Amino acid sequence: MSDRVAQQEFVQQLTDAQHWLRAYLRALLRNNEQADELLQRTNLVMWEKSEQFKPGTNFRAWACKVARFEVLAFRKQQSRDRLVFGEAAFEVIAAEAERRVESDGDLRESLEACLGRLPNAEQKLLAMRYSSNTPVKEIARTSGRTVDAISTSLYRIRQALLKCIQDRIVTKRSIP
């Protein structure tokens, strides 16, 4: 793999990581402004250390490790100013936040896969309601269906998605 391709893949993974990395940092810091500041620092450090990341390994685990070190450095700096959690408490919080990031990634993957299995008409209905925020009344009016019919369809689609996601997660956990 060329350096350029490896760099492009790294940039793509870094870009895709922003949502869950921000959530991870917010779980550790409980302060959105500090988390956003640390996200920027973490991005910079990951970019500077990009050659240390081995393609094909777990990017999330590596990114969480880098973020954790950035939070530790930040906490050390902050500890001079005020009372902060002890090291043991921080490690428990960090481990739980990392577990949640992994879990959220599994849920997102499952949702995307399950959405892809829906018939086009159901995908369009979900997109109208949730991506475009179209009110149910408006969907009913434009589709020539009743509000109750649209609401019932949306309920059934959500139930089908829930079952599909649960099935995928159970299957994933049962595979050694």
Backbone as a ProteinNet text record, in pm:
[ID]
protein_1_A
[PRIMARY]
MSDRVAQQEFVQQLTDAQHWLRAYLRALLRNNEQADELLQRTNLVMWEKSEQFKPGTNFRAWACKVARFEVLAFRKQQSRDRLVFGEAAFEVIAAEAERRVESDGDLRESLEACLGRLPNAEQKLLAMRYSSNTPVKEIARTSGRTVDAISTSLYRIRQALLKCIQDRIVTKRSIP
[TERTIARY]
85.3	0	90	61.9	144	117.5	213.7	198.8	77.3	53.7	-61.2	-193.3	-205.8	-327.5	-344.9	-235.4	-241	-283.5	-231.3	-267.1	-415.1	-464.2	-605.5	-695	-656	-733.6	-733.7	-617.9	-609.1	-700.1	-695.7	-780.3	-928	-965.1	-1105	-1145.1	-1059.2	-1090.8	-1098.2	-1007.8	-1008.3	-1136.4	-1177.2	-1300.1	-1421.5	-1426.8	-1539.1	-1544.5	-1432.5	-1423.5	-1473.8	-1495.1	-1522.6	-1644.6	-1751	-1874.3	-1852.1	-1803.1	-1788.4	-1672.5	-1569.1	-1457.1	-1502.5	-1586.2	-1642.7	-1726.8	-1806.9	-1888.8	-1800.4	-1693.4	-1599.3	-1539.9	-1493.5	-1433.6	-1536.5	-1658.4	-1762.8	-1796.1	-1790.5	-1814.5	-1703.6	-1582.1	-1470	-1466.8	-1505.2	-1488.6	-1616.2	-1730.4	-1859.6	-1871	-1788	-1793.2	-1774.7	-1879.4	-1877.1	-1768.2	-1745.2	-1642.5	-1503.8	-1477.3	-1347.9	-1333.1	-1440.5	-1436.1	-1406.2	-1469.2	-1444.4	-1299.7	-1248.7	-1109.4	-1014.7	-1043.2	-959.2	-973.1	-1089.7	-1106	-1008.4	-996.3	-903.4	-759.5	-724.7	-588.7	-563.4	-661.9	-648.8	-632.4	-710.8	-697.3	-556.5	-505.1	-371.1	-266.7	-276.8	-181.4	-191.6	-315.4	-331.4	-270.8	-288.6	-230.9	-78.7	-23.2	122.1	178	98.6	143.2	81.6	31	-38.9	48.1	178.7	265.9	276.3	237.4	240.1	118.3	11.8	-106.7	-82.8	-112.8	-93	-224.8	-233.1	-356.8	-400.1	-530.5	-585.4	-605.9	-550.3	-573.2	-693.7	-729.7	-849.7	-827	-879.1	-861.4	-927.4	-1045.7	-1115.9	-1033.2	-975.8	-895.4	-775.2	-709.8	-594.2	-635	-742.9	-789.5	-829.7	-895.6	-934.5	-811.5	-709.2	-584.7	-519.9	-513.1	-456.9	-540.5	-672.7	-761.7	-745.4	-732.3	-716.4	-589.8	-479.8	-356.2	-372	-446.3	-471.2	-554.7	-652.3	-734.3	-649.2	-563.7	-476.1	-385.8	-329.2	-244.7	-326.4	-446.3	-535.5	-571.1	-602.6	-638.4	-521.3	-401.8	-282.9	-268.1	-289.4	-282.8	-393.5	-514.2	-628	-613.8	-545.8	-536.3	-464.7	-385.3	-319.3	-419.8	-530.7	-628.9	-743.8	-785.4	-903.7	-906	-1001	-1017.6	-1071.7	-1011	-1056.1	-1064.8	-1126.5	-1135.4	-996.2	-987.1	-863	-835.7	-715.1	-672.6	-758.8	-789.7	-869.1	-1009	-1071	-1204.6	-1199.8	-1096.2	-1082.4	-1070.7	-992.8	-974.4	-1105.7	-1187.4	-1318.2	-1406.2	-1409	-1489.2	-1438.3	-1307.4	-1249.5	-1282.8	-1273.6	-1304.6	-1450.9	-1539.4	-1682.5	-1710.8	-1647.8	-1668.4	-1619.3	-1506.6	-1454.4	-1549	-1603.3	-1698.6	-1821.9	-1867.8	-1986.1	-1958	-1838.8	-1802.5	-1807.5	-1752	-1755.3	-1899.3	-1978.7	-2118.5	-2197	-2173.8	-2242.9	-2206.3	-2080.4	-2037.9	-2108.9	-2124.2	-2196.7	-2342	-2403	-2543	-2558.5	-2467.8	-2474.8	-2459.4	-2363	-2344.3	-2470.2	-2527	-2648	-2763.5	-2780.3	-2888.3	-2872.7	-2752.5	-2730.2	-2760.9	-2717.4	-2743.8	-2893.2	-2961.1	-3105.2	-3184.1	-3142.8	-3209.5	-3195.6	-3080.1	-3056	-3142.2	-3191.8	-3276.8	-3422.9	-3460.7	-3600.4	-3635.2	-3760.2	-3804.6	-3788.6	-3770.5	-3748.8	-3858.4	-3983.8	-4095.4	-4082.4	-4040	-4023.7	-3902.4	-3796.6	-3679.1	-3716.6	-3795.6	-3838.3	-3926.8	-4016.9	-4104.6	-4022.2	-3925.2	-3838.2	-3758.7	-3708.3	-3630.3	-3716.3	-3839.1	-3928.7	-3954.8	-3982.1	-4019.6	-3900.1	-3787.7	-3678.5	-3561.5	-3528.2	-3418	-3465.2	-3584.9	-3638.2	-3726.4	-3754.8	-3841.8	-3979.3	-4028.8	-4161.2	-4266.3	-4360.5	-4465.5	-4550.5	-4600.2	-4683.1	-4803.6	-4864.4	-4979.5	-4943.4	-4824.8	-4780.8	-4753.3	-4691.6	-4666.3	-4798.6	-4895.6	-5027	-5093.2	-5087	-5149.9	-5088.3	-4955.8	-4889.8	-4898.5	-4916.1	-4921.4	-5063.9	-5162.4	-5301.6	-5343.8	-5267.4	-5300.9	-5345	-5403.6	-5446.9	-5327.9	-5343.2	-5240.6	-5220.5	-5331.8	-5321.9	-5245.7	-5269.3	-5200.1	-5049.4	-5012.2	-4869.7	-4807.6	-4875.9	-4824.5	-4807.1	-4904.1	-4895.9	-4779.4	-4762.3	-4650.2	-4516.8	-4503.5	-4379.2	-4352.7	-4457.7	-4443.1	-4394.5	-4454.9	-4416.4	-4273.6	-4235.4	-4099	-3999.2	-4029.5	-3939.7	-3928.5	-4039	-4037.3	-3952.7	-3967.8	-3889.7	-3740.1	-3706.7	-3567.1	-3512	-3589.9	-3547.4	-3517.4	-3608.1	-3588	-3464.2	-3447.5	-3332.2	-3202.2	-3197.3	-3078	-3049	-3152.4	-3134	-3081.9	-3137.1	-3092.8	-2946	-2907.7	-2768.7	-2673.1	-2711.4	-2623.7	-2610.5	-2722.1	-2718.1	-2629.3	-2643.6	-2562.8	-2415.9	-2386.3	-2248.4	-2183.6	-2258.7	-2205.6	-2185.3	-2265.6	-2254.7	-2142.4	-2087.1	-1976	-1847.3	-1769.3	-1646.6	-1539.8
-117.4	0	123.7	218.5	338.5	428.4	517.5	611.3	700.1	737.6	825.3	754.8	628	551.6	532.9	499.6	482	612.6	724.1	853.7	885.2	853.7	876.9	791.3	666.3	578.2	629.9	678.7	733.9	855.5	943.9	1064	1025.2	924.6	879.1	823.7	741.9	686.2	796.7	892.5	1004.2	1086.6	1109.5	1184.3	1108.3	978.8	897.1	887	906.4	889	1009	1121.5	1243.7	1232.7	1172.3	1164.7	1084.2	961.7	877.7	922.1	981.5	1031.5	1149.2	1235.7	1347	1290.2	1188.9	1127.5	1066.7	1002.1	943.4	1052	1159.7	1268.4	1335.8	1351	1411.1	1321.6	1191.6	1099.6	1110.5	1133	1144.5	1278.5	1383.4	1518	1579.4	1538.8	1593.7	1744.1	1796.6	1938.7	1947.7	1990.8	1991.2	2080.2	2195.6	2285.3	2224.1	2165	2099.6	1979.9	1904.2	1787.5	1830.8	1937.9	1985.6	2034.8	2100.1	2145.1	2025.2	1924.2	1804	1723.8	1729.6	1662.1	1721.1	1852.2	1916.7	1877.5	1877.5	1836.5	1691.2	1606.2	1464.1	1444.1	1516	1507.5	1546.4	1651.8	1698.2	1592.3	1536.4	1434.3	1310.7	1268.6	1151.9	1178.9	1299.2	1332.2	1328.7	1386.3	1387.2	1245.4	1155.6	1018.3	919.2	968.3	881.6	766.8	789.7	681.8	568.4	594.1	489.8	397.9	444.9	360.7	257.6	133.5	24.3	-5.9	18.2	-12.2	-156.8	-173.9	-306.9	-336.6	-251.2	-270.1	-186.2	-195.4	-130	20.5	99.2	244.1	302.7	252.7	304.9	288.1	170.5	144.7	238.6	255.8	344.8	489.4	534	671.6	695.7	598	612.5	620.9	545.7	549	687	740.3	874	976.8	966.5	1060.8	1050.7	928	909.3	980.1	965.7	1033.3	1185.7	1234.7	1379	1425.4	1345.3	1379.9	1375.3	1274.1	1265.9	1388.8	1430.3	1550.1	1673	1680.9	1793.2	1793.3	1674.7	1663.1	1700.5	1662.5	1697.5	1848.9	1911.9	2057.7	2118.5	2063.3	2114.1	2088.3	1979.8	1942.8	2049.8	2127.7	2239	2346.8	2350.8	2456.1	2416	2288.4	2248	2097.9	2056.1	1916.1	1839.5	1725.5	1641.4	1497.5	1409.7	1268	1209.7	1110.6	1036.9	949.6	898.3	817.2	692.2	624.9	501.5	531	637.7	675	710.3	782	818.1	693.7	595.1	472.9	397.9	394.4	328.7	401.9	534.2	615.3	597.9	598	583.7	447.2	342.1	207.6	197.1	253.5	250	332.9	448.7	533.4	462.3	392.9	319.6	205.7	135.6	27.4	81.8	198.9	258.9	301.3	351.8	391.5	269.9	157.1	34.1	-11.4	-5.9	-48.2	40.6	171.8	263.9	236.7	202.8	169.4	45.2	-55.7	-177.2	-144.7	-58.9	-21.2	53.4	144.5	223.1	131.6	38.4	-56.8	-140.1	-187.2	-269.6	-189.4	-65.4	18.1	39.2	70.6	93.4	-32.6	-148	-273.9	-302.6	-281.9	-309.9	-212	-86.2	10.3	-31.8	-83	-126.4	-243.9	-320	-435.3	-396.8	-276.3	-233.8	-211.7	-235.1	-200.5	-50.4	-12.3	128.7	219.8	175.9	259.2	289.9	190.6	212.3	300.9	285.4	372.3	517.7	536.4	672.5	732.9	652.4	701.2	744.1	662.6	698	825	835.6	953.8	1079.8	1069	1185.7	1228.3	1129.8	1162.5	1208.1	1137	1162.3	1239.9	1221.8	1299	1438.3	1445	1574.8	1639.6	1566.7	1617.1	1658.3	1585.2	1614.3	1565.6	1652.2	1609.5	1496.3	1411.2	1297.5	1346.5	1456.4	1511.7	1544.4	1601.1	1638	1512.9	1413.1	1287.4	1225.7	1224.8	1167.2	1243	1374.4	1456.7	1430.6	1426.9	1410	1267.1	1170.1	1030	980.5	1061.4	1020.5	914.9	902.8	808.1	885.1	814.5	881.1	897.7	990.1	1010.8	882	814.5	688.4	582.2	575.6	476.3	503.2	629.9	666.4	635.7	674.1	648.5	499.2	420.2	275	218.1	266.2	219.3	252.5	374.6	414.4	329.4	302.6	218.4	78.8	20.3	-114.7	-118.4	-15.6	-8.7	1.5	87.3	100.5	-31	-102.1	-231.4	-332.2	-333	-424.4	-391.6	-262.2	-221.7	-264.7	-244.6	-284.1	-433.1	-514	-659.3	-697.1	-636.4	-664.6	-629.8	-513.5	-470.7	-566.1	-600.6	-693.2	-827.8	-878.3	-1006.1	-999.8	-890.6	-875.8	-870	-798.9	-786.2	-919.9	-992	-1123.7	-1216.3	-1214.6	-1299.1	-1261.8	-1132.3	-1085.8	-1128.5	-1122.5	-1160.8	-1310.2	-1389	-1533.1	-1592.2	-1511.4	-1556.9	-1538.4	-1646.3	-1635.8	-1552.6
0	0	0	-88	-96.1	24	48.7	160.4	140.8	15	-14.2	16.9	-21.3	4.9	155.3	224.4	369.7	436.7	388.5	444.9	420.3	301.3	270.5	359.8	380.6	467.4	611.1	656	791.1	805	708.5	712.2	714.6	636	634.5	770.8	830.8	962.9	1067.8	1059.8	1153.3	1139	1016.3	989.9	1042.1	1013.5	1059.8	1212	1278.3	1423.9	1502.8	1438.2	1513.1	1604.7	1557.2	1637.3	1764.9	1750.6	1869.4	1956.1	1898.3	1978.3	2065.5	2008.1	2086.9	2202	2174.7	2279.8	2388.9	2349.5	2444.6	2534.2	2474.4	2552.1	2642.4	2594	2677.5	2796.6	2777.4	2888.5	2993	2948	3040.4	3112.3	3044.4	3098.7	3156.2	3105.5	3149.3	3127.8	3040.9	3008.3	2857	2788.6	2642	2583.6	2643.6	2590.3	2605.2	2722.2	2742.1	2648.3	2632	2542.9	2399.5	2354	2217.5	2202.1	2305.7	2302.4	2297.4	2379.3	2381.9	2253.3	2188.5	2060.4	1959.4	1957.6	1864.8	1895.4	2024.7	2063.6	2024	2049.4	2016.9	1867.5	1788.5	1642.3	1598.4	1656.5	1621.4	1657.4	1776.8	1819.3	1730.2	1699	1612	1474.5	1423.3	1293.6	1300.7	1408	1424.8	1441	1498.8	1523.8	1424.6	1314.3	1219.8	1169.6	1161.3	1114.5	1216.4	1341.9	1444.4	1436.1	1370.9	1357.3	1248.3	1281.3	1186.5	1116	984.1	910.4	933.6	947.6	971.6	1119.1	1207.1	1349.6	1391.9	1517.3	1569	1587.2	1494.1	1500.1	1623.9	1659.3	1777.1	1903.2	1920.8	2040.7	2044.5	1930.9	1923.7	1952.2	1890.9	1909.8	2055.3	2116.6	2257.4	2346.8	2312.9	2391.4	2380.9	2260.3	2241.1	2316.6	2304.5	2373	2524.6	2574.3	2718.8	2767.7	2692.8	2733.5	2729.2	2632.3	2625.6	2745.6	2783.3	2899.9	3026.5	3038.9	3156.9	3166.2	3053.7	3053.3	3091.2	3038	3069.3	3218.5	3271.7	3413.5	3502.8	3461.5	3540.3	3547.2	3433.3	3427.6	3514.4	3506.4	3581.7	3731.3	3768.6	3910.2	3991.5	3925.4	3994.8	4033.5	3958.7	3978.6	4070.1	4067.1	4143.6	4168.1	4248.1	4281.6	4161.4	4130	4019.9	4068.6	3988.3	4022.7	4043.7	4131.8	4149.4	4028.6	4021.2	3907.5	3891.4	4002.1	3994	3940.2	3988.6	3940.7	3793.3	3753.5	3612.3	3525	3566.1	3487.6	3471.3	3576.2	3567.1	3466.1	3475.9	3383.1	3240.4	3221.4	3087.4	3027.4	3107.9	3057.4	3016.7	3097.1	3064.5	2939.1	2927.9	2809.4	2684	2692.8	2577.1	2539.1	2639.4	2613	2541.9	2585.6	2522.8	2380.1	2354.4	2217.7	2127.1	2171.4	2092.3	2071	2177.8	2170.3	2074.5	2081.6	1991.9	1846.9	1822.5	1686.6	1635.6	1723	1686.2	1654.5	1736.9	1713.7	1582	1555.4	1431.1	1309.6	1314.8	1205.4	1184.1	1294.2	1284.9	1227.5	1272.7	1221	1071.8	1027.6	884.6	803.7	853.8	782.9	778.4	890.3	896.5	809.9	808.9	721.6	575.4	539.5	402.3	359.5	455.5	425	404.1	444	430.1	283.3	247.7	111.9	86.9	-36.9	-71.8	-19	-26.8	19.2	168.2	245.2	388.9	417.7	340.6	356.8	327.5	221.4	184.1	293.1	349.2	455.3	576.7	616.1	728.4	699.3	577.7	539.9	545.5	495.6	499.4	643.2	727	864.7	947.9	939.7	1032.4	974	849.4	790.9	751.7	693.8	649.8	754.7	863.3	970.7	919.8	821.8	768.1	867.5	905.4	998.6	939.1	1025.9	982.9	903.1	945.4	872	727.8	709.4	574	490.2	550.6	479	436.9	528.9	499.1	384	388.8	285.6	148.6	142	12.1	-40.3	48.5	4.2	-16.6	26.1	11	112.5	219.6	326.1	449.4	545.1	667.9	762.5	856.3	958.6	1038.1	1072.7	1147.1	1068.3	939.4	856.7	853.5	840.1	839	975.3	1082.2	1217.1	1242.1	1198.7	1214.9	1134.7	1013.1	930	995.5	1044.2	1110.2	1234.1	1310.9	1430	1390.9	1289.7	1246.3	1191.8	1120.7	1067.7	1183.4	1281	1396.6	1472.5	1487.6	1556.9	1478.7	1347.1	1263.3	1273.6	1274	1289.1	1424.8	1529.6	1663.3	1668.4	1614.4	1614.7	1534	1419	1334.3	1407.6	1471.2	1544.2	1659.3	1735.2	1847.4	1797.9	1689.7	1634	1591.7	1527.5	1482.5	1600.7	1705.2	1822.3	1893.9	1909.2	1972.9	1891.2	1759.9	1672.2	1684.7	1686	1694.4	1826.2	1935.8	2067	2079.4	2006.3	2017.4	1932.4	1841.1	1757.9	1836.6	1855.3	1936.2	1870.4
[MASK]
++++++++++++++++++++++++++++++++++++++++++++++++++++++++++++++++++++++++++++++++++++++++++++++++++++++++++++++++++++++++++++++++++++++++++++++++++++++++++++++++++++++++++++++++

